Amino acid sequence: MQNDDGYLVISGENPPDDLLAAVEAEISSSFPRRCGPNGQQLMKFNAKLPHEAWFQEYLGCSSSDAKKVGDTIVRSFNNNRIGRFVPGPPGTVLIYRAASRQGLSPETGFFRIVPKSHRMTAAEIKRANSISVTLSAKDTLYMPANTTIEYIASGKSVALCEALSASLNNDTKMEM
């Protein structure tokens, strides 16, 4: 793939305020934080998928043949670990969406991405700069799970996250 930075942000329509409020209420009312039916609805709301060639590149299958790995999880960034790491194995795609109207940014605890790191050696990753990724409520982030991410600060951001794979099954647990 040309210009392969290792992630895609695809914008859709803004979700309705009542759906976002329902997701926030659903998340705050459960401990540990869990994604319920409203969160599932938000993940699907006006979701636009990358081109089929993108799925073939990272999963080796079409989007319709990809399997969801585990449950949709709630990912809070208020006590994250600072530094770089790879959130999942190759052959897996992670999908992130903001769980509030405020969106996600590194300033509120969301991670930065090391572009092209899914194709780099460890030495190249160490020298590479990370870039900020900002998601509004209407945006969806797709990235190969073996893309290096970096946390630079803790914050109050909350995201919903799903994983897709051609080979892992629904019982596989991932950190995301």
N, C-alpha and C positions, 0 to 999 in steps of 0.2 A: 504494500500500500504506500502511496506517495504521501509525503507530509504526515507521517505517522508519529504523532506526539505521544500516543498511548492513552488518550482519553478523548471523549467527545462530550460536549455540553449541548443538549438539544432543548430548545425553548418550545413551549406549547402555550396554552392559554392559562391565565391565572385561575387557580381553583377558587370556588366560591368561599366567601368568608365563613359561612356556617359550617362548611366541611373542615376548614382549618381549625375553627374553634372546637369542633367535635373531636378532631384528632388530638389537639392539645389537652382537652378534658380527659380523653381516653388514656393518654400517656400519663398524665399527672395523677390519675386516680388509681393506678396500679403500681404495686411494688413487688418485685422489681418491675421497672418500666417495660410494658409489653405493647405490641402492636395488635390492635383489634380490628374489627370490621371497617371502622372509619379509616384507619391507617392503610388497610388493604385497598380501600376505595381510592384514597389519595395516590397511592403508588400507580394505580391504573388510570387515574384521571388524565384524559387527553395525552396519554403517553405516546410519544413518537419514537419509533425504533430506529437505530442506525440502519444503513443499507445492508442488505443481505451479505455483501462482500465483507463487511466488517465482522459479522458473526462468523462467517467462514474462516476469516483470518485468525480470530482469537479462540473460537470454540471448535472449529472443524465441522460445523453443522449449521443448518439454517436456524433462524430465530424460533421457528415453529417446532423444531426438534430439540431445542435446548430445554434442559430440565432445571426447575427451581431447586436450589440446594437449601435445605432447612426452611425455617420460618422467616418472614419479614421481621427484621429486628429494629429496635429503637437504639440509636447510637447517640449518646450524649458526650459532649466534649469538655465537661467541666473538671474532670480529673484524669485527663489523658496523660500518656507518657510523652515527654518532650523528646524529640529526635526523629530519626529516619527508620523506617522498616517497610517490609513487604507484607501487605495484609492477607494474601492468599496464594494458592498454587497456580502455576500456569494452566491454561485451559479452562479458566474460570473468569467470568465477567462479573464485576460488582456494579450495582445500580444504586445511586444515592439520590434522595430527594429531600428538600427542606420540609420540616414538620411544622413550620410556622410562617407567617407572613414576613417576618424579619429576615428570612433566608439564612444562608451559610456563607461565612468568609473566614479567613485565617485570623482576623481580629476578634472574632467571636468564638474561636477555638477550632474551626474547621481546618483540615489539613491543607498543606501545599503539595504540589505534585512535582516530581523530578521528570520532566518530559523525556520521552524516548528511553527511560530507564528499563523498561521491559525488554529492551534489546541491548543493554550495556553490560559490560563486565563490572565486577565489584569496584575496581580501581576507577573506572569511568564514573560510576555512580557517586563515589566519594568526592570527586572533583566537580561534579555537575552542580549547577545552581537549581534550586527549586523555584517554582512560580506559584503565584496565588491563583486560586480558583474561587470564584464567587458565584453562588447559586441563588437566584430569587425563587419565590414559591412556584413559579411556572417552569423552572428549569429542571432537567434530569441529567445527571452525570453518569456516563457509562465509561468503565475503564477495565482493562485486564487486571486481574487480581495480583499479578506479579509486577505491577508498576510500583516503584518506590514512592512512598508518601512521607511527609515530614510535618510533625506538629511543632509549632513555634510558641504557642501560648495556650493556656486553658481558657475556656470561655463558657458561655451559656447556650451555645448552639445545640439543636437537637435535629437529627436526621433519621429518616427511614432508610433501611438498606436491605437489598436482596442480592442473592448470588445466583448466577446461571452457569450451568456446565453441561457438556455433552457426556461426561463420564462419571462425575460424582453423583451420588444419590441423595435423596431427601433427608437421610439420617446423618449426613456428614455435618460436623460442627466446624464452623470457621470463626475466626476472631473478628473480621471486618472492621 
